[in-house]
Amino acid sequence: MIFEWIADIFAWLFSTVLGVFPTFDVPEWSEDVAGFVEDVNGYMVSVSVWFPFDLAASGLVVVGLALLAAFAIKVARIALSLFTAGGGSAG
């Protein structure tokens, strides 16, 4: 999957950066992040009886989209404020 591929790239980058420093070893979990995520997901499946992860994920998506829309509106307002259309102190 794409997520596992991206996670493996970040794990490789993380282990490469940490491998540059000779004072400590690279953590074993950083070399297989996809497996670590699968383990955490497996542990969390039994907790879903008490906590609705599907609802929480939907809520996080909605909040993320709202933040993205707010950012787009902010950027549009900044860009439009550069064009005074003859107003201001032109002249």
C-alpha positions as CSV (number, residue, x, y, z in Angstrom):
1,M,0.0,0.0,0.0
2,I,1.0,3.6,-0.4
3,F,1.0,4.3,3.3
4,E,3.4,1.4,3.9
5,W,5.7,2.6,1.1
6,I,5.7,6.2,2.6
7,A,6.2,4.8,6.1
8,D,9.2,2.7,4.9
9,I,10.7,5.7,3.2
10,F,10.5,7.8,6.4
11,A,11.8,4.9,8.4
12,W,14.7,4.6,6.0
13,L,15.4,8.3,6.3
14,F,15.0,8.2,10.1
15,S,17.4,5.3,10.4
16,T,19.9,6.8,8.0
17,V,19.9,10.1,9.9
18,L,20.3,8.3,13.3
19,G,22.9,6.0,11.8
20,V,25.2,9.0,11.2
21,F,25.5,9.6,14.9
22,P,28.0,7.0,16.4
23,T,26.9,7.5,20.1
24,F,23.8,5.4,20.0
25,D,22.2,2.6,18.0
26,V,19.2,3.0,15.7
27,P,16.0,1.7,17.4
28,E,14.8,-1.6,16.0
29,W,11.2,-0.4,15.6
30,S,12.4,2.4,13.2
31,E,13.5,-0.1,10.6
32,D,10.0,-1.6,10.3
33,V,7.5,1.2,10.9
34,A,4.7,-0.6,8.9
35,G,5.0,-3.6,11.2
36,F,4.9,-1.3,14.2
37,V,1.8,0.5,12.9
38,E,0.2,-2.9,12.3
39,D,1.0,-4.0,15.9
40,V,-0.5,-0.8,17.4
41,N,-3.6,-1.2,15.2
42,G,-3.9,-4.8,16.4
43,Y,-3.8,-3.7,20.0
44,M,-6.3,-1.0,19.4
45,V,-8.9,-3.2,17.8
46,S,-10.1,-4.6,21.2
47,V,-10.4,-1.0,22.5
48,S,-12.9,-0.1,19.8
49,V,-15.7,-1.5,22.0
50,W,-15.2,1.5,24.3
51,F,-13.9,4.1,21.9
52,P,-15.4,4.7,18.5
53,F,-12.3,5.0,16.3
54,D,-14.4,5.3,13.1
55,L,-16.2,8.3,14.5
56,A,-12.9,9.8,15.8
57,A,-11.3,9.3,12.4
58,S,-14.3,11.0,10.7
59,G,-14.0,13.9,13.1
60,L,-10.3,14.3,12.4
61,V,-11.0,14.3,8.7
62,V,-13.7,17.0,9.1
63,V,-11.4,19.1,11.3
64,G,-8.5,18.7,8.9
65,L,-10.7,19.8,5.9
66,A,-12.0,22.8,7.9
67,L,-8.5,23.9,8.7
68,L,-7.5,23.5,5.0
69,A,-10.5,25.6,3.9
70,A,-9.6,28.2,6.5
71,F,-6.0,28.3,5.3
72,A,-7.2,28.6,1.7
73,I,-9.5,31.5,2.5
74,K,-6.7,33.2,4.5
75,V,-4.3,32.9,1.5
76,A,-7.0,34.2,-0.9
77,R,-7.7,37.2,1.3
78,I,-3.9,38.0,1.6
79,A,-3.6,37.7,-2.2
80,L,-6.6,39.8,-2.9
81,S,-5.5,42.5,-0.5
82,L,-2.5,43.2,-2.7
83,F,-4.8,44.5,-5.4
84,T,-6.4,47.8,-4.3
85,A,-8.3,48.4,-7.5
86,G,-7.5,52.1,-7.5
87,G,-8.3,52.6,-3.8
88,G,-5.9,53.6,-1.1
89,S,-3.3,56.3,-1.6
90,A,-2.9,55.8,-5.4
91,G,-2.3,59.2,-6.8
